[in-house]
């Protein structure tokens, strides 16, 4: 395992510990809270055992109030809602990809991660992922350092972690990576998402109503790890434009690939800040940033720049 992967796992573990502590305290303070039912309890973990499958443990609404630090940056010139609407317009211009259930969604990202959250040097590498379009196979991955002498690593099969025992891997396949059956109207999409919630592992004590508060954001983070067709992606961004909680933290950030963008901070994360980054000019989706948060101080832990997405027939195949 590379250093960039090890640091990602360690940070996820710390976030999970923070989440559990927060929920336990919350449940102790609110003994009347309703427990999550079978429908709302999340089957699949988000940690696809990789560096940037999704780097943060998302809380789906059970969060403390977050502070936003922008330092000496000038105030943003557009709101999060405006950026999401512009991103929706950009999404409609993308070519549409189609996939069979037995095919794979191929993604390549340029990922930068700090070895130890809050300190230490950053390491950068390219990560290629092959995710089952229909959710009928395990994800596979390979990695190449941008600075080291080695080439691409061997393909590695990624299995979901058992939430009760992180050292144990589950046989269950991850959710489908190709989201081709989504409604293209924002209101219909919201109804669909409420009927088919993205599933997370949450400890006992989180009530169902609060856990669904930030559901659209949680769902967006999951779907952007795979492939959403243009019109459905536009509907998703339009839906987020109507949801409260997101804020623009910077209208001039540089992603891991050196592209200038706008960062929108998502609600629903404990112990960290999670940002979506959109191109500053075209407003196309570029990638994510994850910031470590301790004692009110924020430092960038990792960033991933989405380089390409394609549909292929088998793991290891390149578009």
C-alpha positions in Angstrom: 0.0 0.0 0.0 1.3 3.4 -0.9 1.7 6.3 1.5 -1.1 8.2 -0.1 -3.4 5.3 0.4 -2.3 4.8 4.0 -2.9 8.4 4.9 -6.4 8.3 3.3 -7.3 5.3 5.4 -6.0 6.8 8.6 -7.9 10.0 8.1 -11.1 8.1 7.3 -10.7 6.1 10.6 -10.3 9.3 12.6 -13.4 10.8 10.9 -15.4 7.7 11.7 -14.3 7.9 15.3 -15.4 11.5 15.5 -18.7 10.6 13.9 -19.4 7.8 16.4 -18.5 10.0 19.3 -20.7 12.8 18.1 -23.7 10.5 17.5 -23.3 8.8 20.9 -23.3 12.1 22.7 -26.3 13.3 20.7 -28.3 10.2 21.4 -27.4 10.5 25.1 -28.7 14.0 25.1 -31.9 13.1 23.2 -33.1 9.7 24.5 -36.4 10.1 22.5 -34.7 10.1 19.1 -36.1 7.4 16.8 -33.6 4.7 15.7 -32.9 4.2 12.1 -35.2 1.6 10.5 -34.1 -1.1 8.2 -34.9 1.0 5.1 -32.8 3.9 6.4 -29.9 1.9 7.6 -27.2 2.0 5.0 -26.0 -1.2 3.5 -22.8 -0.2 1.8 -20.0 1.8 3.2 -18.6 4.7 1.2 -15.0 3.8 1.8 -14.2 1.9 -1.4 -10.9 0.9 0.2 -9.0 3.4 -1.8 -7.4 6.8 -1.9 -10.3 9.0 -3.0 -13.0 6.4 -3.6 -14.5 8.8 -1.1 -12.1 10.2 1.4 -14.5 11.4 4.1 -17.0 9.6 6.3 -20.3 11.4 5.6 -22.8 11.9 8.4 -26.0 12.5 6.4 -27.0 15.3 8.7 -25.9 14.6 12.2 -23.3 17.4 12.3 -22.1 20.1 14.6 -22.1 23.7 13.2 -19.1 24.1 11.0 -16.9 27.2 10.9 -15.8 28.6 7.6 -12.3 30.1 7.2 -11.4 32.0 4.1 -8.3 33.8 5.4 -7.3 36.8 3.3 -9.3 35.6 0.3 -11.7 38.1 -1.3 -15.4 37.4 -0.8 -16.9 35.1 -3.5 -18.7 36.9 -6.3 -21.5 34.2 -6.7 -23.6 32.2 -4.3 -23.5 28.4 -4.1 -27.0 28.3 -5.7 -25.7 30.3 -8.7 -22.7 28.1 -9.1 -24.8 25.0 -9.0 -27.1 26.4 -11.7 -24.2 27.3 -13.9 -22.8 23.7 -13.3 -26.2 22.3 -14.4 -25.9 24.3 -17.7 -22.4 22.9 -18.2 -23.5 19.4 -17.5 -26.1 19.5 -20.3 -23.3 20.2 -22.8 -21.5 16.9 -22.0 -21.7 14.0 -24.3 -23.8 11.1 -23.0 -22.2 7.7 -22.3 -24.2 4.5 -22.1 -23.2 1.3 -20.3 -24.5 -2.3 -19.9 -24.6 -3.7 -16.4 -21.6 -6.0 -17.1 -19.4 -3.1 -18.2 -17.3 -0.7 -16.1 -17.1 3.0 -15.4 -13.5 3.9 -15.8 -12.3 7.1 -14.0 -8.8 8.6 -13.7 -8.0 11.2 -11.1 -4.9 13.1 -10.1 -4.8 12.9 -6.3 -2.7 14.8 -3.8 -2.7 13.8 -0.1 -0.9 14.8 3.0 0.9 11.9 4.6 -0.3 12.9 8.1 -3.4 15.1 8.5 -2.3 18.5 9.6 1.4 18.0 9.0 4.0 16.4 6.8 4.7 16.6 3.0 2.1 16.0 0.3 2.4 13.1 -2.2 0.7 13.1 -5.6 -0.3 10.2 -7.8 -2.7 9.1 -10.5 -5.4 6.7 -9.6 -7.3 4.7 -12.1 -10.5 3.0 -11.0 -12.8 0.4 -12.8 -16.2 0.4 -11.1 -18.9 -2.0 -12.0 -21.6 -0.2 -14.0 -24.3 -2.5 -12.7 -23.0 -3.2 -9.3 -22.2 -6.8 -10.1 -18.5 -6.9 -9.4 -15.9 -5.4 -7.1 -14.1 -2.2 -7.9 -10.5 -2.5 -9.2 -7.7 0.1 -9.0 -4.2 0.8 -9.9 -1.9 3.7 -8.9 1.1 5.5 -10.2 3.2 8.1 -8.3 3.9 11.3 -10.0 7.3 11.7 -8.4 8.6 8.1 -7.8 10.5 5.9 -10.3 7.9 3.2 -10.4 5.3 2.8 -13.1 1.7 1.7 -12.6 1.0 -0.7 -9.8 -0.7 -4.0 -10.4 -4.5 -4.1 -10.5 -6.0 -4.4 -7.0 -9.5 -5.6 -6.1 -11.2 -3.3 -3.6 -13.7 -4.7 -1.2 -16.1 -2.8 1.1 -15.1 -2.5 4.7 -17.2 -4.1 7.4 -18.4 -1.2 9.6 -18.4 -3.4 12.7 -14.8 -4.6 12.0 -12.8 -2.3 9.6 -10.1 -5.0 9.3 -12.6 -7.4 7.7 -13.8 -7.1 4.1 -17.3 -7.8 2.9 -18.3 -10.0 0.0 -21.0 -7.5 -1.0 -20.5 -5.6 -4.2 -20.6 -1.7 -4.2 -23.7 0.1 -5.6 -23.9 0.5 -9.4 -21.5 3.2 -10.7 -23.6 4.0 -13.7 -26.7 6.0 -12.8 -28.5 5.8 -16.1 -32.1 5.5 -14.7 -32.4 8.8 -12.8 -35.2 11.3 -13.4 -34.1 14.4 -15.3 -36.5 16.7 -13.5 -35.2 18.1 -10.2 -38.5 17.6 -8.3 -38.9 14.0 -9.6 -35.2 13.3 -8.9 -35.7 14.5 -5.2 -38.6 12.1 -4.9 -36.6 9.3 -6.4 -33.7 9.9 -4.0 -35.9 9.9 -1.0 -37.4 6.5 -2.1 -33.9 5.1 -2.9 -31.6 6.6 -0.3 -27.8 6.2 -0.6 -26.8 4.0 2.2 -24.2 4.7 4.8 -23.1 2.9 7.9 -24.3 4.9 10.9 -24.1 3.9 14.6 -27.2 3.5 16.8 -28.6 6.7 18.1 -29.0 8.8 14.9 -32.6 9.5 14.3 -34.1 9.0 10.8 -35.5 12.5 10.3 -32.2 14.2 11.1 -30.1 11.7 9.1 -32.1 12.6 6.0 -31.6 16.3 6.3 -28.7 16.5 4.0 -29.6 13.6 1.8 -29.2 15.3 -1.5 -25.6 16.3 -0.7 -24.8 12.9 0.5 -26.3 11.4 -2.7 -24.4 13.8 -4.9 -21.1 12.9 -3.4 -21.7 9.2 -4.0 -23.0 9.7 -7.6 -20.1 11.9 -8.6 -17.8 9.0 -7.8 -19.4 7.2 -10.7 -21.1 8.4 -13.9 -24.4 10.4 -14.1 -25.7 11.1 -17.6 -25.8 14.8 -18.6 -29.5 15.6 -18.1 -29.7 13.7 -14.8 -26.5 15.4 -13.6 -28.0 18.8 -14.5 -31.1 17.9 -12.5 -28.9 16.9 -9.5 -27.0 20.3 -9.6 -30.4 22.1 -9.9 -31.6 20.2 -6.9 -28.6 21.2 -4.9 -29.2 24.8 -5.9 -32.4 24.7 -4.0 -31.0 23.0 -0.9 -29.7 25.1 2.1 -26.3 24.5 3.7 -23.7 24.8 0.9 -21.4 27.8 0.8 -18.8 29.2 -1.6 -15.5 29.2 0.2 -13.3 30.4 -2.6 -13.9 31.7 -6.2 -10.3 31.0 -7.1 -8.9 27.7 -6.1 -6.4 25.5 -8.0 -7.2 21.8 -8.2 -4.7 19.0 -8.1 -4.3 19.3 -11.9 -3.6 23.0 -11.8 -7.0 24.1 -13.1 -8.6 27.2 -11.6 -11.9 26.7 -10.0 -14.6 27.6 -7.5 -15.0 25.6 -4.3 -18.4 24.9 -2.8 -18.4 23.5 0.8 -20.9 20.7 1.5 -22.7 20.4 4.8 -22.8 17.1 6.6 -19.2 16.3 7.5 -17.8 16.0 11.1 -14.2 16.7 11.8 -13.4 17.9 8.2 -14.6 20.1 5.4 -15.5 18.6 2.0 -15.6 20.8 -1.1 -16.8 20.3 -4.6 -14.7 22.2 -7.2 -16.1 23.6 -10.4 -14.2 25.2 -13.3 -14.1 28.9 -12.8 -15.0 29.7 -16.4 -17.1 26.8 -17.7 -18.4 25.6 -14.3 -17.8 22.0 -15.3 -17.3 19.7 -12.3 -13.5 19.2 -11.7 -13.1 17.2 -8.4 -13.0 17.5 -4.7 -11.0 18.8 -1.7 -10.9 17.4 1.8 -9.7 19.7 4.6 -8.6 18.5 8.1 -10.2 20.4 10.9 -8.8 20.4 14.5 -9.3 23.0 17.2 -10.9 25.4 14.8 -8.0 25.3 12.4 -8.3 24.0 8.8 -5.6 22.6 6.6 -5.9 20.9 3.2 -5.6 17.1 3.6 -6.3 15.9 0.1 -7.5 16.9 -3.3 -8.6 14.9 -6.3 -8.9 16.2 -9.9 -11.1 14.2 -12.2 -9.2 13.8 -15.5 -11.4 11.5 -17.5 -14.4 9.2 -17.4 -15.3 6.4 -19.9 -17.2 3.1 -20.3 -15.0 0.0 -20.8 -15.6 -3.7 -21.0 -13.2 -5.0 -18.3 -10.9 -3.9 -15.5 -7.5 -2.8 -16.8 -8.9 -1.7 -20.2 -8.2 1.9 -21.1 -10.6 4.1 -23.3 
